């Protein structure tokens, strides 16, 4: 039998999906599973946008332009103007989700063996995209004790080599919820300009900033027009993860030309989903305002409950809808699987993402998890009840494991 490629054998497993078979078995057994493992919100997609898809009069669902419908890109220009970002439609390529934008960016900017510096923990799929592009991630480790704040710019400079081609951050951050300030971005921008590097910024969660924090886009950095590449998506903003509409945004003409060649190879982004995406930009800001307020309340629930759990280390995230937590245990991955296989509290359990998969440095994150606070407050309280009981119960499980001689 022909063998598959080494690339296929070694592709990293998604930490937020790897435990899905155990969750499915738990549900088959009658348990209710509170999903805090993945950024799939329970908030409804805007009815107005869904209705626009239903009302369309298309007789043929044809290919769109490879870079996306011009009418949508024009409306995106107006959307970005709200954040004091000046663009033209030609600066935007509509992609099949933010994931394709990441791939187009990496494939357009890196050669085999090149390096990109990424603060860790980071969005786990960057590992897979880097493998597809045969490039290497150079991690800069952040610390849970200070809420995973961005390390000083000197730490980035210290790992730059002749193979380094860029720095990649997510702001606000997935998986930590850390918010990066204008000053943070300015310092990274100066470093990228000094070393002639790309600055990639995933800005998918730009609307979700809390405690009066004002989002500042990397596209506003002066003198870095040829350095900055932004990844965007409607998935989280409008609770439309299944639409698969994202965008690659840059003023660098060489990157745009290269990314357009990749876009033409995959022909076009989803047609009906572009109708939905364009409709969201016809709405007023009330939907997003309500959604941001809802996530703010949810983060307070999770933060307050974690703070009350003995031995748990966490922090109040400044943006997005994620946080990390350090648990008093040896293996978060074993704990997360045990939750689904063996634990039950009032007929329910909780699904989390083990933290190790969000790091590039071996051994880090083994006692950490990512929590996505994407459920309503009532369900979040019940999920936290499960988690609190589970952590106490798991002490006996670890003690039994330690007492069992290795075979």
C-alpha positions in Angstrom: 0.0 0.0 0.0 1.4 3.4 -0.9 2.4 5.4 2.2 1.3 8.9 3.0 3.6 11.9 3.1 5.7 12.8 6.2 3.9 16.1 6.0 0.6 14.3 6.4 1.8 12.1 9.2 3.2 15.0 11.2 0.5 17.7 10.8 -0.2 19.0 14.3 -3.5 18.0 15.9 -5.9 20.8 16.8 -6.0 21.1 20.6 -9.6 22.3 20.5 -10.8 19.4 18.3 -8.6 16.5 19.3 -11.0 15.4 22.1 -14.1 15.6 20.0 -14.5 11.7 19.8 -14.6 11.6 23.6 -17.2 14.4 23.7 -19.3 12.5 21.2 -19.2 9.4 23.4 -20.1 11.4 26.4 -23.1 12.8 24.6 -24.1 9.3 23.4 -24.0 8.2 27.1 -26.5 10.9 27.9 -24.2 13.5 29.4 -24.6 17.2 28.6 -21.3 18.7 27.5 -20.6 22.3 28.1 -18.4 23.3 25.2 -15.7 25.8 26.3 -13.1 24.3 24.0 -13.7 26.2 20.8 -14.6 29.7 19.8 -18.1 28.9 18.5 -20.4 31.4 20.2 -24.0 30.6 21.1 -25.0 34.2 20.1 -27.3 34.3 17.1 -26.0 35.3 13.7 -27.7 38.6 12.7 -31.2 37.8 11.4 -31.0 40.7 8.9 -27.9 39.1 7.2 -29.4 35.6 7.1 -32.6 37.0 5.6 -30.6 38.7 2.8 -29.2 35.3 1.8 -32.7 33.8 1.8 -34.0 36.7 -0.3 -31.4 36.6 -3.0 -32.7 36.2 -6.6 -29.7 34.5 -8.1 -30.5 32.0 -10.9 -26.9 30.8 -11.1 -24.5 30.8 -8.2 -21.4 31.6 -10.2 -17.8 32.1 -9.3 -17.1 35.5 -7.8 -13.8 37.3 -8.6 -10.9 35.5 -7.1 -10.3 38.4 -4.7 -14.0 38.7 -3.8 -17.0 40.8 -4.8 -16.1 44.4 -5.5 -19.3 45.6 -3.8 -18.3 43.8 -0.6 -14.7 45.1 -0.7 -16.0 48.7 -1.1 -18.2 48.3 2.0 -15.2 46.9 3.9 -13.3 50.1 3.1 -16.1 52.0 4.8 -16.0 49.6 7.8 -12.3 50.0 8.3 -12.7 53.8 8.1 -14.5 53.6 11.4 -11.1 52.6 12.9 -9.3 55.4 11.1 -7.9 53.0 8.6 -7.6 54.4 5.0 -7.8 51.7 2.4 -8.9 51.1 -1.2 -10.8 47.9 -2.4 -7.6 46.8 -4.1 -5.9 46.5 -0.7 -8.3 43.7 0.3 -8.5 40.1 -0.8 -11.6 38.2 0.4 -10.7 34.8 1.7 -12.3 31.5 2.7 -12.2 32.4 6.4 -9.3 33.9 8.3 -7.5 30.6 8.0 -7.1 31.0 4.2 -5.9 34.6 4.8 -3.2 33.2 7.1 -2.1 30.6 4.6 -2.0 33.1 1.7 0.1 35.5 3.8 2.5 32.8 4.8 2.9 31.3 1.4 3.3 34.8 -0.1 5.9 36.0 2.3 8.0 33.0 3.3 10.4 30.6 1.6 11.1 27.1 2.8 13.1 27.3 6.1 12.3 30.9 6.8 11.3 31.9 10.4 8.5 33.8 11.9 8.5 35.1 15.5 5.3 34.4 17.4 4.5 35.1 21.1 3.3 32.0 22.8 0.8 30.7 23.7 -0.6 31.4 20.2 -3.6 30.3 18.0 -2.7 26.6 17.7 -3.4 26.3 13.9 -0.4 28.6 13.3 1.6 25.4 13.9 -0.2 23.6 11.1 -0.1 26.5 8.7 3.6 26.9 9.3 4.1 23.2 8.5 2.2 23.5 5.3 4.5 26.4 4.3 7.6 24.6 5.5 8.6 27.5 7.7 9.7 27.6 11.3 8.0 29.3 14.3 10.4 31.0 16.7 8.4 31.4 20.0 8.6 34.2 22.5 7.2 32.9 25.7 4.6 35.0 27.6 3.7 34.5 31.3 0.3 33.8 32.8 1.4 35.6 36.0 1.1 39.0 34.1 -1.8 38.0 31.9 0.4 37.0 29.0 1.5 40.6 28.4 3.7 41.1 25.4 7.4 40.7 26.4 9.7 43.7 25.8 10.8 44.3 22.3 14.3 43.3 23.2 13.1 39.8 23.6 11.9 39.8 20.0 15.2 41.3 18.8 17.2 38.7 20.6 15.8 35.8 18.5 16.1 37.5 15.1 18.3 35.6 12.7 19.2 35.8 9.1 16.2 33.5 8.5 13.7 35.7 10.2 11.1 37.2 7.8 8.4 38.4 10.2 6.6 38.7 13.5 3.1 37.4 13.9 0.7 38.4 16.7 -3.1 38.2 17.3 -4.7 41.4 18.8 -6.7 40.9 20.9 -5.1 37.6 21.5 -6.4 34.1 20.9 -5.9 32.1 23.1 -5.1 34.4 26.0 -7.4 37.4 25.6 -4.5 39.7 26.1 -4.9 43.2 24.6 -1.9 44.8 22.9 -1.8 48.6 23.1 -0.8 51.2 20.5 2.6 51.5 22.2 3.1 47.7 21.9 2.3 47.8 18.2 4.5 50.9 17.7 7.5 49.2 19.2 7.0 46.1 17.2 6.6 48.2 14.1 9.9 50.0 14.7 11.6 46.7 15.1 10.1 45.3 11.8 11.2 48.4 10.0 14.7 48.3 11.4 15.2 44.6 10.4 13.0 44.8 7.2 10.5 42.3 8.5 6.8 41.8 7.9 4.4 42.5 10.8 1.4 40.1 10.6 -1.5 40.9 12.8 -4.6 38.8 13.2 -7.3 41.4 14.1 -10.3 39.1 14.1 -11.4 40.1 17.6 -10.9 43.9 17.2 -14.5 44.7 18.4 -14.1 42.8 21.6 -12.1 45.0 23.9 -13.0 45.7 27.5 -12.4 48.1 30.4 -12.3 51.1 28.2 -9.4 49.8 26.0 -9.3 51.4 22.6 -8.3 49.1 19.7 -5.5 50.4 17.5 -4.9 48.6 14.2 -1.5 47.9 12.9 -2.7 49.3 9.6 -2.5 52.7 11.2 1.3 52.5 11.9 2.9 55.2 9.8 5.8 54.3 7.6 5.0 50.6 7.7 2.7 50.4 4.7 4.8 47.7 3.0 5.4 45.8 6.2 1.9 45.3 7.8 -0.4 42.4 6.8 -3.7 42.1 8.6 -5.8 38.9 8.8 -9.6 39.5 9.4 -12.8 37.4 9.5 -16.5 37.8 10.2 -16.6 34.4 12.0 -16.5 35.8 15.6 -17.7 39.4 14.9 -21.0 38.3 13.6 -21.2 34.7 15.1 -20.9 33.4 11.6 -18.1 30.8 11.9 -19.7 28.6 9.2 -19.8 31.3 6.6 -16.1 31.1 6.1 -15.5 34.7 5.0 -12.2 36.3 5.9 -9.9 38.9 4.4 -6.2 39.5 3.8 -5.5 43.3 4.1 -2.3 45.0 3.1 -0.9 47.9 1.1 2.1 45.9 0.0 1.5 45.4 -3.8 4.0 42.5 -4.0 2.1 40.6 -1.3 -1.2 41.4 -2.9 -0.1 40.1 -6.3 1.3 36.9 -4.9 -1.8 36.3 -2.7 -4.0 36.9 -5.7 -2.2 34.2 -7.6 -3.1 31.8 -4.8 -6.6 33.1 -4.7 -7.0 32.4 -8.4 -5.9 28.8 -7.9 -8.7 28.2 -5.5 -11.0 30.1 -7.9 -13.3 32.2 -5.5 -14.4 32.6 -1.9 -17.9 31.3 -1.0 -20.7 33.1 -3.0 -23.7 33.0 -0.6 -21.5 33.8 2.3 -20.3 37.0 0.7 -24.0 38.0 0.4 -24.3 37.5 4.2 -21.0 39.3 4.9 -22.0 42.3 2.8 -25.3 42.5 4.6 -23.7 42.7 8.0 -22.0 45.9 6.9 -25.4 47.5 6.1 -26.4 47.1 9.8 -25.9 49.7 12.5 -23.5 49.2 15.4 -26.2 48.1 17.9 -25.6 44.4 17.2 -21.9 44.5 17.9 -22.4 46.7 20.9 -24.8 44.2 22.5 -22.5 41.3 21.7 -19.5 43.0 23.2 -21.4 43.7 26.4 -22.5 40.1 26.5 -18.9 38.8 26.3 -17.9 41.3 28.9 -20.4 39.9 31.4 -19.3 36.3 30.5 -15.6 37.0 31.1 -16.5 38.4 34.5 -18.4 35.2 35.3 -15.4 33.0 34.3 -12.8 35.2 36.0 -14.7 35.4 39.3 -15.3 31.7 39.4 -11.7 30.8 38.6 -10.4 33.2 41.2 -12.5 31.3 43.8 -11.1 27.9 42.9 -8.2 26.7 45.2 -4.9 26.5 43.4 -6.1 27.9 40.1 -4.1 30.7 38.5 -5.8 33.0 36.0 -6.3 36.7 35.1 -8.9 39.1 33.7 -8.5 39.1 29.9 -8.6 42.5 28.1 -10.1 41.3 24.9 -11.5 38.5 22.6 -13.4 35.8 24.5 -10.8 33.5 25.8 -8.6 33.1 28.9 -6.0 30.6 30.0 -6.0 29.0 33.4 -3.3 27.1 35.3 -4.7 24.2 37.2 -3.1 22.4 40.2 -2.5 19.2 38.3 0.2 17.4 36.3 -1.4 16.9 32.9 -4.2 19.1 31.6 -4.6 16.9 28.6 -5.3 13.9 30.8 -7.7 15.9 32.9 -9.6 17.2 29.9 -10.0 13.7 28.6 -11.0 12.4 32.0 -13.7 15.1 32.2 -15.3 13.6 29.1 -14.8 9.9 29.8 -15.3 9.6 33.5 -16.6 12.7 35.2 -20.2 13.8 35.6 -21.9 16.5 37.8 -25.7 16.7 37.7 -25.7 14.9 34.4 -23.1 17.2 32.8 -19.5 17.7 32.1 -17.3 20.4 30.5 -15.0 20.3 27.5 -11.8 22.4 27.6 -8.7 22.8 25.3 -5.5 21.5 26.8 -2.9 24.3 26.9 0.1 22.4 25.6 -1.1 22.6 22.0 -0.9 26.4 22.0 2.8 26.4 22.6 5.8 25.8 20.3 8.2 25.3 23.2 8.1 21.6 24.3 6.9 21.1 27.8 5.1 24.4 28.3 1.3 24.5 29.0 1.0 21.0 30.5 -0.9 22.3 33.5 -2.9 25.0 31.5 -6.1 25.1 29.6 -7.8 27.5 27.3 -11.4 28.5 28.2 -13.7 30.0 25.6 -16.4 31.9 27.4 -18.8 31.6 24.5 -21.9 30.3 26.4 -24.6 32.4 28.0 -24.1 33.3 31.7 -26.4 30.7 33.1 -24.7 27.9 31.2 -21.3 29.3 32.1 -22.2 29.2 35.8 -23.2 25.5 35.4 -20.0 24.8 33.5 -17.9 26.4 36.2 -19.8 24.3 38.8 -18.7 21.2 36.9 -15.2 22.4 36.7 -14.9 23.3 40.4 -16.2 19.8 41.4 -14.0 18.1 38.9 -10.8 19.7 40.1 -11.6 18.6 43.6 -12.5 15.1 42.5 -9.4 14.8 40.2 -7.1 15.0 43.2 -8.0 11.4 44.1 -7.5 10.3 40.5 -3.9 11.8 40.4 -3.2 10.2 43.8 -4.2 6.8 42.5 -2.1 7.2 39.4 0.9 8.1 41.5 0.4 5.0 43.6 0.1 2.7 40.7 3.5 1.2 39.7 4.6 1.7 36.1 4.2 -1.5 34.1 
